[in-house]
Amino acid sequence: MLELKAGERHPIKFTLDGVEVRGFAEPRMLLSDFLRHELGRTEIHIACEQGVCGACTIMLDGNPARSCLTFAVQAIGRRVETVRSLSPADGKLNDLQESFRRHHGLQCGYCTPGILVSSEAFLRDNAKPSEKEVREMLSGHICRCTGYAGMVDAILETAEKRATTAAS
């Protein structure tokens, strides 16, 4: 078991968007701060720092998690995915991202990375969601720009297209 002492920096190693990363962090350093300040990953947005807004949402071993509520040392040996993992290797937008663009599901973009990560996980677990289910999922995110309508349309369209593709 890793013995953590206050003030000491501990080695950290985990997989980030498919690449092994290493660094050092104090025991109480948040994963959001480690990703941004130690690794320079600015797609992690920090807003409320209380897990309420969802801007810092990442995938931790395939499950959505608030990186502002997760200690960096909790990521040791685990798989962390950010919004970067959604795009294909060629750097183009994936179908969900493209749908968000088409439906104006993003404005200032601050909340967008966390919402896209949560939406991708939601669609993985809910192939044919209702509008109500989409709105319930989005209720875990705060967006002050869009009014959510474009996001709902984008998520429903993506679900429908994926279901059609899977059926053929």
C-alpha positions in Angstrom: 0.0 0.0 0.0 1.2 3.5 -0.9 2.1 5.4 2.2 1.3 9.1 1.7 2.8 11.8 3.9 1.7 15.4 3.8 4.1 17.7 2.0 5.9 14.9 0.1 5.5 14.5 -3.6 4.7 11.0 -4.7 5.4 9.4 -8.0 2.3 9.0 -10.2 1.9 6.8 -13.3 -1.3 6.2 -15.2 -2.6 6.0 -18.8 -4.0 9.3 -20.1 -5.8 9.2 -23.4 -4.0 6.0 -24.3 -0.5 7.2 -23.4 1.4 6.4 -20.1 2.2 9.5 -18.2 4.3 10.1 -15.1 4.7 12.8 -12.6 4.8 13.7 -9.0 2.0 15.0 -6.7 1.3 15.8 -3.1 -1.2 13.4 -1.5 -4.1 16.0 -1.5 -3.4 17.4 -5.0 -6.6 17.1 -7.1 -6.5 15.2 -10.4 -7.8 18.3 -12.2 -4.9 20.4 -10.9 -2.4 17.6 -11.8 -3.7 17.3 -15.3 -3.7 21.1 -15.9 -0.6 22.2 -14.0 1.7 19.2 -14.0 0.8 17.8 -17.5 -0.4 21.0 -19.2 -3.7 19.5 -20.3 -5.9 22.6 -20.6 -8.9 20.7 -22.0 -9.7 20.0 -18.3 -11.7 23.0 -17.2 -12.0 23.9 -13.6 -15.0 26.0 -12.5 -16.8 25.2 -9.3 -14.1 22.9 -7.7 -17.0 21.2 -5.8 -18.2 18.6 -8.4 -21.3 20.5 -9.2 -20.8 22.1 -12.6 -19.3 19.1 -14.5 -16.7 21.1 -16.4 -13.9 18.9 -15.2 -15.5 15.6 -16.1 -13.2 12.9 -17.3 -13.5 9.1 -17.7 -11.8 7.1 -15.0 -11.5 3.4 -16.0 -14.4 4.0 -18.4 -16.7 5.8 -15.9 -17.4 9.5 -15.8 -15.8 11.2 -12.8 -15.3 14.7 -11.6 -11.5 15.3 -11.7 -12.0 18.2 -9.1 -13.2 15.5 -6.6 -10.5 13.0 -7.3 -7.0 13.0 -5.9 -4.2 12.6 -8.4 -2.9 9.6 -6.4 -6.2 7.9 -7.0 -5.4 7.7 -10.7 -2.2 5.6 -10.1 -2.3 2.6 -12.4 -5.7 3.6 -13.9 -7.0 4.7 -17.2 -7.9 8.4 -17.5 -9.6 9.7 -20.6 -10.4 13.3 -21.5 -12.4 14.9 -24.4 -9.2 14.4 -26.5 -9.9 10.6 -26.5 -13.2 11.1 -28.3 -11.6 12.3 -31.6 -10.3 9.8 -34.1 -6.5 9.6 -34.6 -6.8 11.9 -37.7 -7.9 14.8 -35.4 -11.3 15.2 -36.9 -14.4 15.4 -34.8 -16.3 12.3 -33.8 -20.0 12.0 -34.6 -21.1 13.4 -31.2 -18.7 16.4 -31.5 -19.9 17.0 -35.0 -23.5 16.9 -34.0 -22.8 19.3 -31.2 -21.3 21.7 -33.7 -24.1 21.3 -36.1 -26.8 21.9 -33.5 -25.0 24.8 -31.8 -24.6 22.7 -28.6 -21.7 24.8 -27.6 -21.2 28.5 -27.2 -18.3 29.7 -25.1 -17.0 26.1 -24.9 -16.1 26.1 -21.2 -18.5 23.3 -20.2 -18.2 21.5 -23.5 -15.4 19.0 -22.7 -17.0 17.7 -19.6 -20.4 17.5 -21.3 -19.0 15.6 -24.3 -17.3 13.1 -22.0 -20.4 12.5 -20.0 -22.6 12.3 -23.1 -20.3 9.7 -24.7 -20.5 7.6 -21.6 -24.3 8.1 -21.4 -24.7 7.0 -25.1 -22.5 4.0 -24.5 -25.0 2.9 -21.7 -28.2 4.2 -23.3 -28.4 3.4 -27.0 -31.9 4.8 -27.5 -32.4 7.5 -24.8 -35.5 9.5 -24.5 -35.4 13.3 -24.4 -36.2 13.1 -20.6 -33.2 10.8 -20.0 -30.9 13.1 -22.0 -32.1 16.1 -20.0 -31.6 14.2 -16.7 -28.0 13.3 -17.7 -27.3 17.0 -18.6 -28.7 18.1 -15.3 -25.3 17.2 -13.8 -23.7 20.0 -15.8 -24.0 23.7 -15.7 -24.0 25.6 -19.0 -24.8 29.3 -19.0 -24.7 29.9 -22.7 -26.7 27.3 -24.7 -30.0 26.8 -23.0 -29.3 23.0 -23.5 -31.7 22.6 -26.4 -28.9 22.2 -29.0 -27.1 19.7 -26.7 -30.3 17.6 -26.3 -30.8 17.6 -30.1 -27.2 16.7 -30.7 -27.2 13.8 -28.3 -30.6 12.4 -29.6 -29.4 12.7 -33.2 -26.1 10.9 -32.4 -28.0 8.1 -30.6 -30.4 7.7 -33.6 -27.5 7.6 -36.1 -25.6 5.1 -34.0 -28.6 2.9 -33.7 -29.3 3.0 -37.4 -25.6 2.2 -38.1 -25.6 -0.7 -35.7 -28.8 -2.1 -37.2 -27.4 -2.2 -40.7 
